[in-house]
Amino acid sequence: MSDGVQGAAATKKSIELAAPKRVFSLGGSIPIGVRYTNRSNGTLELRDPQKTWEVQLVIGAATVSFGKIIRYAGEGRVRWSIESAETFSLAPGEQHSFQYDAGKRWPERFVPGSNSLQVKDVTDDADTVLSNAIDIRVEFTAETIPALLTILEAEDSTPEAKVFAEAWVRRLHPGYTTPAEARTWWTQNGATPAVAAAIVKINQDAAKR
């Protein structure tokens, strides 16, 4: 991991958050790295943080959970359950790291401009652990429209992600009807001066916020 700065020390563990770079494309991949360290003198039992509901990513003013709620439908009923998280042990001083694509999981949470990120662990009611905070920048780029259309086409995209993707496609292409139509429009117009100027304006406006 790069750009990692040790977060606030906790009674038992600390968390570091990092990103491989600081500028990302709207609608695209935003990989982050998270590292847990056992700061106690004894063995620490941890549930897999990237599958745990009480481990969260703070994105600006929004908070989202790494653990997923799974929907089951059948026999005329709908049931919901929290993703199962395996438990493992960390010896004193030992570390556990994982990579996570926050842009793929929560595309609707990342808008053009500066985005502040921090990990919050509330698995222990008596001891909330916060990582260091990092700032990343999201920009509208030449890769944005294809990425947004991929979100619209993907069966596993959430309704929130699809609403987000369509809204940003319409910022450049108000006549949007379907992803296939928009891909044709982008092929024909993506490199035109008018579209390039519109993208510059979107990023300029984002820089002011």
C-alpha positions as CSV (number, residue, x, y, z in Angstrom):
1,M,0.0,0.0,0.0
2,S,1.1,3.5,-0.7
3,D,0.3,6.8,1.0
4,G,-0.6,5.0,4.2
5,V,-0.5,7.0,7.4
6,Q,-1.1,5.3,10.7
7,G,-4.5,6.1,12.1
8,A,-5.3,7.0,15.7
9,A,-4.1,4.3,18.1
10,A,-6.8,2.2,19.7
11,T,-6.8,0.0,22.8
12,K,-6.5,-3.2,20.7
13,K,-6.0,-2.4,17.1
14,S,-5.2,0.4,14.6
15,I,-6.3,0.8,11.0
16,E,-4.4,2.3,8.1
17,L,-6.1,3.4,4.8
18,A,-4.3,4.0,1.5
19,A,-4.9,4.5,-2.2
20,P,-2.5,3.7,-5.1
21,K,-3.1,7.1,-6.5
22,R,-5.2,10.2,-5.7
23,V,-7.1,11.0,-9.0
24,F,-9.7,8.6,-10.4
25,S,-12.3,8.6,-13.2
26,L,-16.0,9.1,-12.4
27,G,-17.8,5.8,-12.5
28,G,-14.6,3.8,-12.6
29,S,-12.5,1.7,-10.3
30,I,-11.4,3.2,-7.0
31,P,-9.2,0.7,-5.3
32,I,-8.2,1.3,-1.7
33,G,-6.0,-0.6,0.7
34,V,-6.9,-1.3,4.4
35,R,-4.4,-2.6,7.0
36,Y,-5.3,-3.7,10.5
37,T,-2.6,-4.1,13.2
38,N,-2.9,-5.8,16.5
39,R,-1.6,-3.2,19.0
40,S,-2.4,-5.3,22.1
41,N,-0.2,-7.7,24.1
42,G,-2.5,-10.6,23.4
43,T,-4.1,-12.5,20.5
44,L,-6.9,-10.5,18.8
45,E,-9.9,-12.2,17.3
46,L,-11.2,-10.4,14.2
47,R,-14.1,-11.0,11.9
48,D,-13.1,-10.4,8.3
49,P,-13.4,-6.6,8.0
50,Q,-14.3,-6.5,4.4
51,K,-17.4,-8.7,5.2
52,T,-18.4,-7.1,8.5
53,W,-21.4,-4.8,8.8
54,E,-19.8,-2.8,11.6
55,V,-16.8,-1.9,9.6
56,Q,-17.6,1.1,7.5
57,L,-16.1,3.5,4.9
58,V,-16.9,7.1,5.5
59,I,-17.1,9.0,2.2
60,G,-17.5,12.6,2.9
61,A,-20.7,12.9,4.9
62,A,-21.9,9.4,4.0
63,T,-21.2,6.2,5.7
64,V,-21.4,2.8,4.0
65,S,-20.8,-0.7,5.4
66,F,-18.3,-3.2,3.9
67,G,-20.5,-6.1,4.9
68,K,-23.4,-6.8,2.5
69,I,-27.1,-7.4,3.1
70,I,-28.2,-10.4,1.0
71,R,-31.7,-10.7,-0.3
72,Y,-33.3,-14.1,-0.7
73,A,-36.7,-14.5,-2.5
74,G,-38.6,-17.7,-2.8
75,E,-41.8,-19.5,-1.8
76,G,-43.7,-16.2,-1.7
77,R,-41.4,-14.7,0.9
78,V,-38.4,-12.3,0.9
79,R,-35.7,-12.8,3.5
80,W,-32.7,-10.6,4.3
81,S,-29.4,-11.7,6.0
82,I,-26.1,-10.1,6.7
83,E,-23.1,-11.5,4.8
84,S,-21.2,-14.1,6.8
85,A,-17.7,-13.0,8.0
86,E,-15.1,-15.5,8.9
87,T,-13.2,-15.0,12.2
88,F,-9.4,-15.2,12.4
89,S,-6.7,-14.5,14.9
90,L,-4.0,-11.8,14.9
91,A,-1.0,-12.3,17.2
92,P,0.5,-9.2,18.9
93,G,2.0,-6.9,16.3
94,E,0.6,-9.0,13.4
95,Q,-1.2,-7.3,10.5
96,H,-4.1,-8.1,8.2
97,S,-4.4,-6.3,4.9
98,F,-7.0,-6.3,2.1
99,Q,-7.8,-4.5,-1.1
100,Y,-11.2,-3.2,-1.9
101,D,-12.7,-1.5,-5.0
102,A,-14.9,1.2,-3.4
103,G,-15.8,2.7,-6.8
104,K,-17.2,-0.6,-8.0
105,R,-19.2,-1.2,-4.8
106,W,-20.5,2.3,-4.3
107,P,-20.2,4.3,-7.6
108,E,-23.0,6.6,-6.6
109,R,-21.0,7.9,-3.6
110,F,-18.1,9.3,-5.6
111,V,-18.8,12.6,-7.4
112,P,-16.5,14.9,-9.3
113,G,-14.2,16.9,-7.0
114,S,-12.5,16.1,-3.7
115,N,-13.7,13.0,-1.8
116,S,-12.5,12.4,1.8
117,L,-12.3,8.7,2.9
118,Q,-11.8,7.1,6.3
119,V,-12.5,3.6,7.7
120,K,-14.5,3.3,10.9
121,D,-14.7,0.1,12.9
122,V,-17.5,-0.2,15.5
123,T,-17.3,-3.9,16.1
124,D,-16.6,-3.1,19.7
125,D,-19.3,-0.9,21.2
126,A,-16.9,0.5,23.8
127,D,-14.1,1.3,21.4
128,T,-14.7,2.9,18.0
129,V,-11.5,2.7,15.8
130,L,-10.9,5.3,13.1
131,S,-8.2,5.1,10.4
132,N,-6.3,8.0,9.0
133,A,-8.3,10.1,6.5
134,I,-7.2,10.4,2.9
135,D,-8.4,12.7,0.1
136,I,-8.9,11.5,-3.4
137,R,-10.0,13.4,-6.5
138,V,-12.7,12.2,-9.0
139,E,-12.8,13.7,-12.5
140,F,-14.9,13.3,-15.5
141,T,-12.6,11.7,-18.1
142,A,-12.8,10.0,-21.5
143,E,-13.3,6.7,-19.6
144,T,-16.3,8.0,-17.7
145,I,-19.1,7.5,-20.2
146,P,-18.1,3.9,-21.1
147,A,-17.8,3.1,-17.3
148,L,-21.3,4.6,-16.6
149,L,-22.8,2.6,-19.4
150,T,-21.3,-0.5,-18.1
151,I,-23.0,0.2,-14.7
152,L,-26.3,0.6,-16.5
153,E,-25.8,-2.7,-18.4
154,A,-24.6,-4.8,-15.4
155,E,-27.3,-7.0,-13.9
156,D,-25.7,-6.7,-10.4
157,S,-25.7,-2.9,-10.4
158,T,-27.8,-1.5,-7.6
159,P,-30.8,0.7,-8.4
160,E,-28.9,3.7,-6.8
161,A,-25.9,3.1,-9.0
162,K,-28.0,3.0,-12.1
163,V,-29.9,6.2,-11.3
164,F,-26.5,7.8,-10.6
165,A,-25.0,6.5,-13.9
166,E,-27.9,7.6,-16.0
167,A,-28.0,11.1,-14.4
168,W,-24.3,11.6,-15.3
169,V,-24.7,10.3,-18.8
170,R,-27.5,12.8,-19.4
171,R,-25.2,15.6,-18.3
172,L,-23.4,15.1,-21.6
173,H,-26.1,13.4,-23.6
174,P,-29.6,14.7,-22.6
175,G,-31.2,12.6,-25.4
176,Y,-30.1,9.3,-23.7
177,T,-32.5,6.4,-24.3
178,T,-30.5,3.1,-23.9
179,P,-26.9,2.2,-23.1
180,A,-26.5,0.8,-26.7
181,E,-27.8,4.1,-28.2
182,A,-25.5,6.1,-25.9
183,R,-22.5,4.0,-26.9
184,T,-23.1,4.9,-30.5
185,W,-23.6,8.5,-29.6
186,W,-20.3,8.5,-27.6
187,T,-18.4,6.9,-30.5
188,Q,-19.6,9.6,-32.8
189,N,-19.4,12.6,-30.5
190,G,-17.0,11.8,-27.7
191,A,-14.0,13.5,-29.3
192,T,-15.9,16.6,-30.6
193,P,-14.9,20.1,-29.2
194,A,-18.4,20.6,-27.8
195,V,-18.3,17.5,-25.7
196,A,-14.7,18.2,-24.6
197,A,-15.7,21.7,-23.5
198,A,-18.7,20.2,-21.5
199,I,-16.3,17.8,-19.7
200,V,-13.9,20.6,-18.8
201,K,-16.8,22.6,-17.4
202,I,-18.0,19.7,-15.3
203,N,-14.5,19.4,-13.7
204,Q,-14.1,23.1,-13.3
205,D,-17.4,23.3,-11.4
206,A,-16.4,20.3,-9.3
207,A,-13.1,22.0,-8.4
208,K,-15.0,24.9,-6.8
209,R,-16.9,22.8,-4.3
